[in-house]
Amino acid sequence: MVLAYAVFDIHLPGCRGLKEKRMVVKSLKSRIRNEFEISAAEVGSQDLLQRAELGVAAVGPDQAPLDALLQHVLRFVEENLDGELLSFRNEFIHV
């Protein structure tokens, strides 16, 4: 069994308030969940106005399909983000 996760560090320059930021992040999380059927959550920078850290996670039998999945999620975030992707990191944990 392999656990795969990725963290996206996002800059949201258009957000003028935390409420607006939460709406943008919630929308992105929902679209990721619906498109890929994986877990997604805001995992950091929650009190910062124009920054967000979004984490996604999936479990599978092998690393290769999970790596491909995370690359698809990365492209999806880049294409659907109303902001700038500052960094992306992922890791695979073999259990």
One Martini backbone bead per residue (centre of mass of N, CA, C, O) as a GRO file, in nm:
protein
   95
    1MET     BB    1   0.099   0.035   0.020
    2VAL     BB    2   0.022   0.380  -0.083
    3LEU     BB    3   0.097   0.709   0.020
    4ALA     BB    4  -0.024   1.017  -0.119
    5TYR     BB    5   0.110   1.355  -0.120
    6ALA     BB    6   0.020   1.711  -0.146
    7VAL     BB    7   0.154   2.054  -0.159
    8PHE     BB    8   0.009   2.378  -0.196
    9ASP     BB    9   0.143   2.696  -0.263
   10ILE     BB   10  -0.059   2.992  -0.240
   11HIS     BB   11  -0.135   3.290  -0.426
   12LEU     BB   12  -0.395   3.553  -0.347
   13PRO     BB   13  -0.415   3.872  -0.467
   14GLY     BB   14  -0.747   3.919  -0.482
   15CYS     BB   15  -0.772   3.909  -0.180
   16ARG     BB   16  -0.945   4.118   0.082
   17GLY     BB   17  -1.038   3.862   0.255
   18LEU     BB   18  -1.103   3.580   0.435
   19LYS     BB   19  -1.372   3.513   0.302
   20GLU     BB   20  -1.270   3.513   0.011
   21LYS     BB   21  -1.053   3.301   0.049
   22ARG     BB   22  -1.239   3.069   0.142
   23MET     BB   23  -1.399   3.055  -0.123
   24VAL     BB   24  -1.164   2.984  -0.311
   25VAL     BB   25  -1.066   2.728  -0.160
   26LYS     BB   26  -1.334   2.574  -0.153
   27SER     BB   27  -1.369   2.555  -0.458
   28LEU     BB   28  -1.107   2.403  -0.522
   29LYS     BB   29  -1.158   2.158  -0.343
   30SER     BB   30  -1.421   2.065  -0.479
   31ARG     BB   31  -1.304   2.025  -0.766
   32ILE     BB   32  -1.098   1.812  -0.687
   33ARG     BB   33  -1.288   1.604  -0.562
   34ASN     BB   34  -1.472   1.569  -0.815
   35GLU     BB   35  -1.248   1.498  -1.031
   36PHE     BB   36  -1.058   1.275  -0.834
   37GLU     BB   37  -1.145   1.145  -0.564
   38ILE     BB   38  -1.002   1.316  -0.325
   39SER     BB   39  -0.833   1.454  -0.079
   40ALA     BB   40  -0.902   1.791   0.063
   41ALA     BB   41  -0.709   2.062   0.229
   42GLU     BB   42  -0.652   2.307   0.450
   43VAL     BB   43  -0.304   2.319   0.603
   44GLY     BB   44  -0.230   2.638   0.577
   45SER     BB   45  -0.231   2.975   0.611
   46GLN     BB   46  -0.519   3.060   0.747
   47ASP     BB   47  -0.440   3.374   0.852
   48LEU     BB   48  -0.370   3.448   0.568
   49LEU     BB   49  -0.486   3.641   0.315
   50GLN     BB   50  -0.285   3.552   0.036
   51ARG     BB   51  -0.259   3.257   0.161
   52ALA     BB   52  -0.220   2.896   0.079
   53GLU     BB   53  -0.260   2.555   0.193
   54LEU     BB   54  -0.289   2.261  -0.007
   55GLY     BB   55  -0.410   1.933   0.050
   56VAL     BB   56  -0.345   1.603  -0.083
   57ALA     BB   57  -0.490   1.258  -0.092
   58ALA     BB   58  -0.380   0.910  -0.153
   59VAL     BB   59  -0.459   0.560  -0.217
   60GLY     BB   60  -0.251   0.269  -0.311
   61PRO     BB   61  -0.066  -0.001  -0.449
   62ASP     BB   62   0.098   0.215  -0.629
   63GLN     BB   63   0.304   0.477  -0.733
   64ALA     BB   64   0.261   0.546  -1.036
   65PRO     BB   65  -0.047   0.626  -1.034
   66LEU     BB   66  -0.013   0.845  -0.814
   67ASP     BB   67   0.181   1.026  -0.966
   68ALA     BB   68  -0.008   1.084  -1.201
   69LEU     BB   69  -0.233   1.206  -1.034
   70LEU     BB   70  -0.068   1.446  -0.915
   71GLN     BB   71  -0.009   1.569  -1.195
   72HIS     BB   72  -0.305   1.625  -1.265
   73VAL     BB   73  -0.360   1.808  -1.024
   74LEU     BB   74  -0.150   2.019  -1.091
   75ARG     BB   75  -0.270   2.106  -1.362
   76PHE     BB   76  -0.547   2.181  -1.251
   77VAL     BB   77  -0.452   2.405  -1.063
   78GLU     BB   78  -0.309   2.581  -1.274
   79GLU     BB   79  -0.579   2.619  -1.454
   80ASN     BB   80  -0.788   2.700  -1.185
   81LEU     BB   81  -0.627   2.935  -1.069
   82ASP     BB   82  -0.676   3.248  -0.881
   83GLY     BB   83  -0.342   3.259  -0.910
   84GLU     BB   84  -0.037   3.147  -0.749
   85LEU     BB   85   0.205   2.901  -0.776
   86LEU     BB   86   0.476   2.858  -0.564
   87SER     BB   87   0.437   2.546  -0.469
   88PHE     BB   88   0.538   2.188  -0.497
   89ARG     BB   89   0.478   1.892  -0.298
   90ASN     BB   90   0.577   1.544  -0.264
   91GLU     BB   91   0.477   1.213  -0.127
   92PHE     BB   92   0.578   0.872  -0.047
   93ILE     BB   93   0.424   0.604   0.143
   94HIS     BB   94   0.535   0.292   0.246
   95VAL     BB   95   0.341   0.008   0.398
   0.00000   0.00000   0.00000
